[in-house]
Amino acid sequence: MKKKATVFLTLALAASLALTGCGSKDNETKTEGGKNKVTLTLWHNYSGDDQRAKTMRSIIEQFQSSHPDIKLDVQAIPPDGYRTRLKTVAAANEMPDLFVMWPGVMTKEFQAGNLIQPINELLDSKKEWKDGFLPGSFDGFTVGSDIYSAPIALSPTSILFYNQSILEQNGLQVPKTWDELLHAVDVLKGNKMTPIALGNKAAWLAQSSIFSSLADRVTGTEWFLKAAAQDGAKFTDPEFVKALGYMKQLGDAGAFPAGFNAMDNTQMEQYFAQGKAAMMIDGGWALTNLATSASAEAMAQMGASVLPSMPDGKGDPNTISGVVGTGIAMSNKVTAEEKDAAYELMYAMAGPDAQKRVLESNQLVSYKVDLDTSKVTPIFAKVYELVNTVNRTPVYDGVLGSAAADEVNNGLQELLMGGKPESIAKKIQEAQARAVQTDSK
């Protein structure tokens, strides 16, 4: 891949709005012993009130207290705006020293733009830690032989959460097929109950949590990977248009609450936790928010399942779309003198102790940790069991180029408001074809 940082130049005009947030370094600051402090800028999206966010902020604060020779300039950015903010500073090559980064496309594009540096040295120096990660954990953070981050979470993205009491009150069971799901939507709508909570304000949710899994059931994983590579399959193929058509059925049936494109992910999770919707299709990240916002009574009624099977589907229905979670990446601007300090912070945030603390904050991890069910919520224990009994399929925005992923995200917003599958498929195909052509140059 030979793309440079110009991948992000479409955002460059907005760069000046964010540059002041990167912070300036002040390596002249002294410790009490007269030693120069190393100053590192750190950006993260652990800004909420959920348990995982509080845990990660606590780890950072403890690191600051125990490392007087390292000064951290920390910015906590709300999750819905974090990716855009990061891409904005990437366009101007003004990255923070350390930052939360996604596996897959973001890692590849930042590496191609010479914006990040590998952490092989850190991982190889702590072999027991490196060997503690689950198989495939580093795949999305690897380019060639270089690894650029260690995951701090495991992110299944398409869990079907349900409220058992609401389903029973409406004479329903957990839907196992597409027809059963549409029937449930019809019954719940008729009884003045929102069938499925959705908060798609940031546009990625419908793609990541519903469509990636739904489409895989229709097309199969092999077709999707071929279409992504533009190798014998295209997003204008009938099976993909059919998948978009199924998604449109949900919108046309009124499966989602009014104003779902103006509701964010956190509001959606609270909506479900408060018993305003019978179901919710969301990722593993919801668990830590549910632990904070749901009452014990509501929690006791929650269950988790996979999405329903699709008619004549080519994909495995016993799957959940997902990726390893985000990790901390290191900017190429971190100098040799600063690298040891950067490594210490990365290990503090993703090492064995942090992984255990994150798991006990009701967040799944891609690391070998024994779960003490007494320290997590009942729904977390159910999801933990579920994800260990199903296979994982790709998430669209973890495989597609940024422009094509944006076309999927925006196209689904349009589709759920009455848009045409064929025209949306055409835009996605054109964007991914351009991305693959650019990569091959």
N, C-alpha and C positions, 0 to 999 in steps of 0.2 A: 504494500500500500504506500503510495507516494504523495498522498495529500498533505498539504502544509497547513499552517494555522489559518490560512484563508478560508478553510471550511466554515469558519465562524464570522467571516467578514460581513455577512448580511445583518449581523447584530452590532457592527462596529459603531454605527451612529449613536447607539444608546450607551456606548461604553463609558462615556464621561460621567454618567449618572451613578455608576457603580465603582469607579476607580478609587474614590476617596475612602471606600470601605475596606480596601485591602490592607490599609495600615502601612506605616513606614517603620523601618527598622532603626533601632537605636542601640547599636552594639557598644556604645561608650558607657552605658549604664554599668555601675559597679556593684558587686556583692560587698558584704561587710568586710570580707577578706581582701578586697581590692581587685578581685578577679573580674574580668569583663563578663557581663551577662550575654548569653546568646538570646536573641529576640526572634521569635517565630510567630508568623500570622497563621491563624487557624480559622477556617470557616466550617460550620456544620449546620445541619437542619434539625437539631434536637432542641427545638424551641418551645415545644408544647408542654402540656401538663400531664401527658400520659407517663406511665411508669418507666418505659424505656428511655424517654427523653430525660426524665429526672435522673435516672441511673447514669446515663452518659455524661450529663452535666456534672454530676457528683464525681465521676472518675476524673474529669478534666480539672475540677477544683482541687481534688486531692493531689493530683500531679503537680499543680501549681504550688501548693503548700509544701510539698516534699522536695521540690527542686528550685531552691532560691537562685540557682545560677542560670535558670531558664525563664525568660520572660515571655508570656504568651499574650498576643493581641488577638482576642477571640471575638468572632462575630457569629451569633446564632440567628439564622435566617429562616423564616417560616417555610415549611416544606413545599407549599404550592408555588412559591416564587423562587425556590432555590435553584432549580436547573437553569431557568432563564438568566438569573443573576450570574451564575457561574459561566455560562456560555458568553455572556456579555463581556466579562473580563478576559475570557479566553480570546475573544476577537481582537482585543488590544494587547495580548500577551502580557497581562498584568495579573497573573494568578497569585493567590495566597500561597504561602509556603506549604501548608498542609490543608487538605480539604476532603470532604465526603465526596466520593465518586462512585458512579454506577459501573457494574461490569458490562461487557459486551461492547456495543457501539460507542458509548462515551469513552471508554478506555482506549479503543482502537483509534478514534479520531484525535484524542488528546495526544496519544503516542505519535500518530502520524504528523501532528502539528508541532512535535518536539517540545511539548509543554510539561511533560512529566518524566520522572526517572525511575528505573526499576529498584526493587527492594530485595533482590536475590541475596545480597550480602547479609541483610538483617535476618531473613528466613533461614539461611544456611548456618548462621551463628547460633540459632536456637532450634536445633533439629527436633527435639521432643515436641516443641510447640508446633512446628511445621507439620509434623507427622500426625498431630491430633486433629487436623481438619478432615472432614468427610471427603470421600473420593469425588473428584471433579470440582472441588471448591475454588480452585485457582483458575479454572479454565477461562472464565469470562474476564479475568484480569491479566491474562497472558497473551503476549504478542511475540511470536517466535519462541525463544528460550527465556525471555525476560518476564518476570512477574511484577506487576505494578501496585498491588494492594493485597491485603488479607481481609476477607469478609467478616463483618461484625454481626451478620444476621443471615437467616435463610428466609426467602420471600416467596412462598407459594402465593400466587396472585388471584386464584379463581375458586375460593372456597364458597360453597353455598351454605351460608348461615341461615338458620330458621328458628322460629319461635314455636315450639311444639304445642303450647296451649292455644295459640291463635289458629294454627292449622286444625287442631281437633275441634275447636269451637265452630269451625266452618265446614266440618265434615271432610277434611282433607288429610292426606298423608304427604310425606316428603316426595316430591315429584322425581321419578326415575327416568321418564321419557319426555321428549319435547311436547307430545300431545298432553301428557299429564301436567306439564308446566303451564301450557296455555289454558287448560281447564281450570287450574288453580287460580290463574290470573282472572279469568272470567267470573269465578265464584266469589273471589275476594272483592273484586270491583263491584259486583252486585250487592255485596254486603257492606259497602262503604269503607272498606279497608284497603290501604295501599299494599299491593302485592309484594313489590320489591323496592327496597330503598336504593336510591342512586344519587350520588353527588358528583356531577361531571363538569363542574365549573372549570377545573384545570385541564379538561379534555382528555387526559391520559387514562382516567379511571375506567371508562367503558371499554377502551381498547385492552388495557392490561388485565382487568378482572373479569370481563365477560367475553369479549370478542376473541381474544387470543385462544381461549379454551374452546369456545363454541366453534370457531372456524377450524381448529385442529380436528375436532370430532367430525366435521363435514369433509375436509380435504385430506386429512392425514398429515403427519409431520413431514414425510418425505416430499410431498408436493410443495409445502410451504418453503422448505429449505431450497428446493430447486427454483421456485419463483423468486426468492430473495437473492439467489445467485444469478438469476436470469438465465438459467441453464435448463431449457426444455419445458419451462412452465412460466406463465404470465398471470398477473393479477386481474387480467380481463378474461381469464378462463372461466367456463361455466360453473365449475365447482366453487370458485371464490365468490362469484356473483350470487350464487345460491346461498352461501354463508351470510353475505350481507343481507340477502332477502329474509333470512330467518331472524337476524337482528332487528330488521325493520318491523317484523311481526310483533315483537315485544313492544316497540314504540307505538305501533298502530293499535295494539290491544289495551294501551293505557296501563302497562305494567308498572310504571314508575311514578313517583310523586310529581305534582305540578311544580314547575320551576326547577326541575332536576339539573338543568344546565347552568343554574345560578347557585346551586348548593355545592359546598365543598366537601371533601372527603370526611373531615372531622364531623361536620354537621350531619352527614349521611349516617355515620356510625352512631351518633347520639340519637338520631331519629329512630333507628332500629332498636337501640338499647332502651328507649322509652316506650317501646311497644306500639309504635305508630305504623310499622310495616311488618308483614308476616315473614318476609325473607330479606336477605341482603347478600349480594355477590361481591365479595371483597377479598383482600389479601390477608396474609398472616399478620401484617402490621396492625390490623384492626384489634387484635387480641389485647394489646397493651392499653388501647383507648377504652375498650369495653370494660377492662378491669377497673378503670377509673370512673367511668360514667354510668355503668349499669348497676342497678340495685341487686341485692342477693336474690330476691324473688325472680327478677327478670333473668339473671344469670342461670338460675336453676332450670329455666325453660328453654335455654339455647342449645341447639345441636348443630352439627356440621356435616356436610356431605359434599360429594362431587357434583358438578353440573350434570343435568340429564343427558342421556344419549340422544343422538340426532337420527332422523329417518335416513336409512341407507348410507349412513356415515362411513367414511373410509378410515377414520381415526379410532384409537382405543378410547372407549368411554370411561375406563377406570384410571383416569389421569387428572392431574391438576397442573395448569401452566405455572411456571415459576422460574426463579433464578436464585442464585446465591445473592445475599443482600449487598448493600453498599459497604465500602471499606474506605480507609483513609489513604489518600494518594499524596505523593510528594512532588512538588513543583521542580522543574528543571533548574530553577533559580536558587534552590537550596545549595549552599556552598559546602565544600569539604569540611570546613570548620563547624558548620551548623548541622551536619548530617548525623552525628552521634546523638545530639539532642533531639533531632527529628525522629530518629529511630526509637529513642526511649519513649517518646510520647506515643508513637504508633503502637509500640508493644503494650503500653499501659492501656490503650483504648481497644486493643484486639487480642491481647494475650489471654492465657487460660483463666485468670481470675476475672477479667472483664467478660469473657464469654459466659462464665457461670452466672455472674451478676445479671447479664442481659437476659439469659434464659429465665432466671427467677423473676424478672420484671415482665414476664408474659410475652416474650419475644423469642421466636424460634431462632436457632443458630445453626451454622454449618460446621459444628465442632462437636467432638465426642465429650458430652457432658451427661452424667446420670441425672435424670429429672426427679426431684423430690416433689411429688404431686401436692404435698401439704403446703408448698410455698407458692402455688399458682392457682388460678381460677379453674373451676370445673370445665368451662368451655375451652380453655387452653389445653387441658389434659386430653380432651376429646380431639382437638385438632392435631395435637402432637401424635396421637395414635393414628389418626387418619393419614397424615402425610407420610407416615412410615409404612403404609400398606398400599400406596398407589405409586404410579410412575409419574415422571415430570416431563412436560412438553414445553416448547419455547414460548416466550413472551414476545409479541411482535416488536415492541420498541427496543428489545435487547438484541435483535438480529438485523432489522432494517436500518438503512441509513437515516440520518436525522430528518431529512426533508420528507422521505416516504413515511416515516413514523408520524410526522406532523400531519401529513395528508390523511393517514388512517384516523388519527385523533380528531381532527377537524371534520373529516368526512362522517364519522360516527355521530358527532353532534348534529350535523345536518341530517343524516339518515333518520335519527330518532325523532326528528321534527318533520319528517315527511319527504326527505330527499330520495333521489333515485339511485339504486345500487349500481347500475351500469356506469353512470357518470362519475360516481365516487371511485369505482374500480379503475376507471381510465386514468384518473389523476394519480392514484397510488402507483399504477404501473409506470406511468411516465416519470414519476419522481425516482422510483427505484432503478429504472433503466439508466437514468442520468447518473445516479450514484455509482452503479456498477461500472459504467463506462469511464467515469472519472477515476475510479480505483485502479482500472486496468492500464491507465496511462503512465 
